[in-house]
């Protein structure tokens, strides 16, 4: 179940030991001419990512990325998701949907991650009920579907923007069927969830094989809409110790890490370059165990490292999830 080489089916580690983004079958479009209008081969399904690398020219006033239902100009094709950074005054991002040549209500985000003269990376994650947008490795916004995914077949990019590459990445943990590979649920107080899943919170699962260097534990879920905090714990089954306590405090944007050993908590670790969680967002959290530390990535972005304080790795065989989160899957390999 565990690989001594550190290979995972979702992420790779580069030479610096940092987790890279999701890999898998993908189609790349390089240096497209703007305006760009292109067919999305095979359409869109939950679990896909659209990754756009580009730069904002110095004289930009606005640009847009549209997920369209066809490419008709007259009448204008419906736009399921209109993502429109505008640079006048303090700047904002307007999102909307166009149906039958009429715009719906605007959803405006005043956080502006784009800068004139600077490069950017946009990742649009396709979820079953919404789009989730990350810019420069930082969560930006959620946009609920107003038009069904099945109708979207065209990507359009317009305005003052330079695009270096467009990638369609087709495999994400989110798109796969939950298989709970390597984890057996052991708490029974909640029974099954109303949707038939086995992932009620609090959740306690037992790893089929205990942890050792080369093992990976993956947790996927959605943060509640009004969250305070949640926690993911790795621990042995034969004591109250907690080897790894991951505790995102979403309300205060603090990511606490700690261990509970010999009936007491140790010193908290809180430093993180970017707090990776937001209310309502979908996440895939990967914990990779190596000989000296855990490495944690969120949605393909290396987030933190935590040196082992609990040294008997072979005793770590339980994963717990508690708090303000909807749990979608837990697995290990």
FENBEL-V915400 format. One record per residue. N is the residue number from 1. RES is the residue in three letters. PHI is phi in whole degrees, -180 to 180 (none if undefined). Layout:
[[N/RES/PHI] [N/RES/PHI]]
This chain:
[[1/UNK/none] [2/UNK/-104] [3/UNK/-115] [4/UNK/-70] [5/UNK/-81] [6/UNK/84] [7/UNK/-71] [8/UNK/-127] [9/UNK/-78] [10/UNK/-113] [11/UNK/-130] [12/UNK/-116] [13/UNK/-102] [14/UNK/-84] [15/UNK/-64] [16/UNK/-83] [17/UNK/82] [18/UNK/-91] [19/UNK/-78] [20/UNK/-94] [21/UNK/-76] [22/UNK/-57] [23/UNK/-114] [24/UNK/147] [25/UNK/-56] [26/UNK/-156] [27/UNK/-119] [28/UNK/-114] [29/UNK/-113] [30/UNK/-106] [31/UNK/46] [32/UNK/-69] [33/UNK/-78] [34/UNK/-100] [35/UNK/-70] [36/UNK/-112] [37/UNK/-134] [38/UNK/-141] [39/UNK/-74] [40/UNK/-90] [41/UNK/-62] [42/UNK/82] [43/UNK/71] [44/UNK/-117] [45/UNK/-136] [46/UNK/-54] [47/UNK/104] [48/UNK/-79] [49/UNK/-125] [50/UNK/-111] [51/UNK/-114] [52/UNK/-120] [53/UNK/-107] [54/UNK/-167] [55/UNK/-148] [56/UNK/-98] [57/UNK/-64] [58/UNK/-63] [59/UNK/-101] [60/UNK/-67] [61/UNK/-108] [62/UNK/-171] [63/UNK/-150] [64/UNK/-147] [65/UNK/-119] [66/UNK/-119] [67/UNK/-97] [68/UNK/-111] [69/UNK/-104] [70/UNK/94] [71/UNK/-128] [72/UNK/-61] [73/UNK/-98] [74/UNK/-133] [75/UNK/-68] [76/UNK/-67] [77/UNK/-62] [78/UNK/-60] [79/UNK/-118] [80/UNK/-72] [81/UNK/-141] [82/UNK/-109] [83/UNK/-114] [84/UNK/-134] [85/UNK/-69] [86/UNK/-124] [87/UNK/-106] [88/UNK/-72] [89/UNK/54] [90/UNK/-81] [91/UNK/90] [92/UNK/-160] [93/UNK/-121] [94/UNK/-104] [95/UNK/-118] [96/UNK/-163] [97/UNK/-133] [98/UNK/-108] [99/UNK/-130] [100/UNK/52] [101/UNK/63] [102/UNK/-125] [103/UNK/-77] [104/UNK/-86] [105/UNK/-83] [106/UNK/-79] [107/UNK/-111] [108/UNK/-111] [109/UNK/-113] [110/UNK/-95] [111/UNK/-74] [112/UNK/-121] [113/UNK/-84] [114/UNK/-91] [115/UNK/-131] [116/UNK/-60] [117/UNK/81] [118/UNK/-117] [119/UNK/-82] [120/UNK/-150] [121/UNK/-130] [122/UNK/-107] [123/UNK/-120] [124/UNK/-102] [125/UNK/-93] [126/UNK/-91] [127/UNK/-112] [128/UNK/-67] [129/UNK/-124] [130/UNK/-162] [131/UNK/-102] [132/UNK/-122] [133/UNK/-112] [134/UNK/-118] [135/UNK/-125] [136/UNK/52] [137/UNK/71] [138/UNK/-122] [139/UNK/-57] [140/UNK/-114] [141/UNK/-160] [142/UNK/-119] [143/UNK/-140] [144/UNK/-69] [145/UNK/-62] [146/UNK/-111] [147/UNK/-126] [148/UNK/-65] [149/UNK/-56] [150/UNK/-58] [151/UNK/-83] [152/UNK/-82] [153/UNK/-139] [154/UNK/-141] [155/UNK/-110] [156/UNK/-121] [157/UNK/-129] [158/UNK/-136] [159/UNK/97] [160/UNK/-88] [161/UNK/-157] [162/UNK/-110] [163/UNK/-114] [164/UNK/-90] [165/UNK/-158] [166/UNK/-127] [167/UNK/-119] [168/UNK/-107] [169/UNK/-102] [170/UNK/-101] [171/UNK/-124] [172/UNK/-136] [173/UNK/-55] [174/UNK/-63] [175/UNK/-86] [176/UNK/-90] [177/UNK/-75] [178/UNK/-60] [179/UNK/-121] [180/UNK/51] [181/UNK/-53] [182/UNK/82] [183/UNK/-131] [184/UNK/-114] [185/UNK/-66] [186/UNK/-121] [187/UNK/-89] [188/UNK/-125] [189/UNK/-65] [190/UNK/-91] [191/UNK/62] [192/UNK/-81] [193/UNK/-75] [194/UNK/-57] [195/UNK/-87] [196/UNK/91] [197/UNK/-79] [198/UNK/-103] [199/UNK/-112] [200/UNK/-68] [201/UNK/-113] [202/UNK/-69] [203/UNK/-116] [204/UNK/-131] [205/UNK/-129] [206/UNK/-108] [207/UNK/-68] [208/UNK/-64] [209/UNK/-130] [210/UNK/-63] [211/UNK/-70] [212/UNK/-160] [213/UNK/-53] [214/UNK/103] [215/UNK/-85] [216/UNK/-130] [217/UNK/-118] [218/UNK/-120] [219/UNK/-126] [220/UNK/-122] [221/UNK/-171] [222/UNK/-128] [223/UNK/-69] [224/UNK/-61] [225/UNK/-72] [226/UNK/-126] [227/UNK/-88] [228/UNK/-104] [229/UNK/-163] [230/UNK/-145] [231/UNK/-143] [232/UNK/-124] [233/UNK/-120] [234/UNK/-112] [235/UNK/-154] [236/UNK/-82] [237/UNK/-87] [238/UNK/-101] [239/UNK/-157] [240/UNK/-88] [241/UNK/-61] [242/UNK/-124] [243/UNK/-73] [244/UNK/-138] [245/UNK/-116] [246/UNK/-101] [247/UNK/-134] [248/UNK/-70] [249/UNK/-101] [250/UNK/-66] [251/UNK/-61] [252/UNK/-100] [253/UNK/55] [254/UNK/-123] [255/UNK/-111] [256/UNK/-88] [257/UNK/-124] [258/UNK/-164] [259/UNK/-135] [260/UNK/-113] [261/UNK/-129] [262/UNK/52] [263/UNK/67] [264/UNK/-151] [265/UNK/-78] [266/UNK/-90] [267/UNK/-80] [268/UNK/-73] [269/UNK/-110] [270/UNK/-129] [271/UNK/-64] [272/UNK/-157] [273/UNK/-64] [274/UNK/-138] [275/UNK/-69] [276/UNK/-91] [277/UNK/-115] [278/UNK/-141] [279/UNK/-55] [280/UNK/79] [281/UNK/-83] [282/UNK/-84] [283/UNK/-143] [284/UNK/-121] [285/UNK/-105] [286/UNK/-113] [287/UNK/-110] [288/UNK/-106] [289/UNK/-99] [290/UNK/-116] [291/UNK/-63] [292/UNK/-115] [293/UNK/-161] [294/UNK/-94] [295/UNK/-117] [296/UNK/-120] [297/UNK/-123] [298/UNK/-123] [299/UNK/51] [300/UNK/83] [301/UNK/-107] [302/UNK/-59] [303/UNK/-113] [304/UNK/-164] [305/UNK/-127] [306/UNK/-140] [307/UNK/-68] [308/UNK/-61] [309/UNK/-102] [310/UNK/-92] [311/UNK/-85] [312/UNK/-86] [313/UNK/-55] [314/UNK/-66] [315/UNK/-91] [316/UNK/-78] [317/UNK/-142] [318/UNK/-130] [319/UNK/-121] [320/UNK/-120] [321/UNK/-133] [322/UNK/-136] [323/UNK/99] [324/UNK/-89] [325/UNK/-151] [326/UNK/-96] [327/UNK/-91] [328/UNK/-107] [329/UNK/-168] [330/UNK/-138] [331/UNK/-153] [332/UNK/-146] [333/UNK/-155]]
